Amino acid sequence: MPELPDVEGFRRVLAEHTGEPITGVRVRDAGVLRGTTARALDDAVRGRRFEEPRRLGKWLIAPVGGPVLILHFGMTGSLSWHSPDEPPHPHDRVIWSLGDGELRFRDMRKLQGVRLADDERRAERILGDLGPDALEVSRKEFDELLSGRRGRLKSALTDQSLLAGLGNLLADEICWQARISPLRAVPDLDEKDLAALYRTMRRILRESVKVERVPPRDTWLTGARDERDGPCPHCGTTLSRRRVSGRTTVWCRSCQPT
């Protein structure tokens, strides 16, 4: 599932084509359009140029000289650059033609998709329920966001209205590397816990953004979490699993006591 590092990678793909004129839009599956139509999308962007894109959590914001495209990649989406001679993939849903190539929004499950805002003000309203970006949030703001929060830590970290950008993989990885159980109640976290979580989050995000994904390293939880009854890379204890807020959560009972 695309999380903050993946979407930062998609932002970089789009940024490489800033300033190039959009010669056309092909909507191959209108099932990924949210609040707009294929005709409206084409009318809004044809002949315009992509300006510098930005990211907020898992959302990619792409101004086109007035209107603003807003992309969310759900669980299976991506944005990639292709030669116009390359046949479309069956899951390429929207294609923007830019002269010497194409930007393709690909998504198998179509859980999210492409939105069109008339201007920046409307774009801000669409994104208004999001918390601060997890890569940009300060330590003070991080502490304030969790202060007074109830419920389990995993639920708080993956709540996009609290902190934008962390998904299932990142939240579990942060808790595991910080050696704090994802099942811990947020009010029970002390100053040392908060410091460890913030420091670990920053490091994991920086390393993941470099490779534009949450890397499946042998020394990370990501290297073992998909193995049924896999061992903890720290201590060898069989990893535990349960659903928290509808998500499969993986942790080590030995390294991350509740």
Secondary structure, DSSP 8 states (H G I E B T S, - for coil): ---HHHHHHHHHHHHTTTT-B--EEEES-GGGEES--HHHHHHHHTT-B----EEETTEEEEE-SSSEEEEE-TTTEEEEEE-TTS---TTEEEEEE-SS-EEEEEESS-SSEEEEESSHHHHHHHTTT---BTTT--HHHHHHHHTT--SBHHHHHT-TTTSBS--HHHHHHHHHHHT--TTSBGGG--HHHHHHHHHHHHHHHHHHHHHTS----TTSGGGTTTSTT-B-TTT--B-EEEEETTEEEEE-TTTS--
